[in-house]
Amino acid sequence: MYFSSRFKDFILTNLMLYFFAMGVWSLWSYFAFVGLERMDWQGSLVYLPHGIRVLGICFFGLKSLPALMAAELTGPIFINPEQYMGAWSIASIASLVSVILARELVKYSQSNIRGSIVGPINFQNFRLLVLVIILSGLFNSISANLIISYLAPSVNLDPIVIGRFFIGDVLGSLVLILFLSVTFTSLRLNKLASPSGK
Amino acid sequence: MKSFIQNLNAILEMLESVEHEINLAGYSLTEKKVFFTIVQLTAKEGSCNITDVINDSNLSRSTVYKAIKKLEKNMLLRVKQSSYDKRESYLTVTS
């Protein structure tokens, strides 16, 4: 009974996260690629999929990894196979590890500080989430670029690209969270989300 | 280990706290529409008045007035009477 419930929980979490992630990938690909002639690489300055990694790992923990990894692999192939292949798929593993590392670092660093500006230590406190976003963006921008430049010799390590990755991850995550926040709060306030109207 | 529903609820609580922090919680969709219209018009034109908001949002004059009163009372907006035309008021978003 207990294992059946945990298995159901695992499946539900992964299905929900995967479909949500694919929705965000579609939305982001529109910003990044549809208007390519107008926007060039500027679409990557608001990299929305990083927000899913942060939300998934911070709120659902390591059990969300299958869905996040599947989304990292199928999202880009499904939307734009020529843009992201090979080295990018391996770099996406580093991106997920960056978020796990940032989450653990934030939890560890806050463990002995009372009345901290980013406390209390739970992810309902969005200040803590913002700290994870900034740290994971930093780790991800460096590690993903190192991996890509190592595996794909045609790509050179460029500090401007690293900076762009960092800004893209941070802004993208914040935009996604703000969008979800306004959407869900509006639904609740306008009694569209609760059948009881409460 | 937390269940799926508990995790989902934790996300919703976090999203609600973000909404409280940006100070738009407790406003109806109409009031939010008025606020965002003012922000957009100010960004595009540099300034906006009540007539611009009515024309752009397609809301009635009384609805826009009511929303502006509430936003002004909560110090999200500043309403300044025009020095040229006393019947017109300019709206600015407080930072």
HADDOCK unambig.tbl for C-alpha pairs under 7 A between the chains (distance, minus, plus):
assign (segid A and resid 9 and name CA) (segid B and resid 3 and name CA) 6.45 0.50 0.50
assign (segid A and resid 9 and name CA) (segid B and resid 4 and name CA) 5.59 0.50 0.50
assign (segid A and resid 13 and name CA) (segid B and resid 4 and name CA) 6.14 0.50 0.50
assign (segid A and resid 59 and name CA) (segid B and resid 7 and name CA) 5.86 0.50 0.50
assign (segid A and resid 59 and name CA) (segid B and resid 11 and name CA) 6.89 0.50 0.50
assign (segid A and resid 60 and name CA) (segid B and resid 7 and name CA) 6.26 0.50 0.50
assign (segid A and resid 124 and name CA) (segid B and resid 10 and name CA) 5.79 0.50 0.50
assign (segid A and resid 124 and name CA) (segid B and resid 11 and name CA) 6.59 0.50 0.50
assign (segid A and resid 124 and name CA) (segid B and resid 13 and name CA) 5.99 0.50 0.50
assign (segid A and resid 124 and name CA) (segid B and resid 14 and name CA) 4.22 0.50 0.50
assign (segid A and resid 125 and name CA) (segid B and resid 14 and name CA) 6.12 0.50 0.50
assign (segid A and resid 126 and name CA) (segid B and resid 14 and name CA) 5.93 0.50 0.50
assign (segid A and resid 126 and name CA) (segid B and resid 18 and name CA) 6.70 0.50 0.50
assign (segid A and resid 180 and name CA) (segid B and resid 15 and name CA) 6.92 0.50 0.50
assign (segid A and resid 181 and name CA) (segid B and resid 15 and name CA) 4.45 0.50 0.50
assign (segid A and resid 181 and name CA) (segid B and resid 16 and name CA) 6.18 0.50 0.50
assign (segid A and resid 181 and name CA) (segid B and resid 18 and name CA) 6.50 0.50 0.50
assign (segid A and resid 181 and name CA) (segid B and resid 19 and name CA) 5.92 0.50 0.50
assign (segid A and resid 182 and name CA) (segid B and resid 19 and name CA) 6.43 0.50 0.50
assign (segid A and resid 185 and name CA) (segid B and resid 16 and name CA) 6.12 0.50 0.50
assign (segid A and resid 186 and name CA) (segid B and resid 29 and name CA) 6.86 0.50 0.50
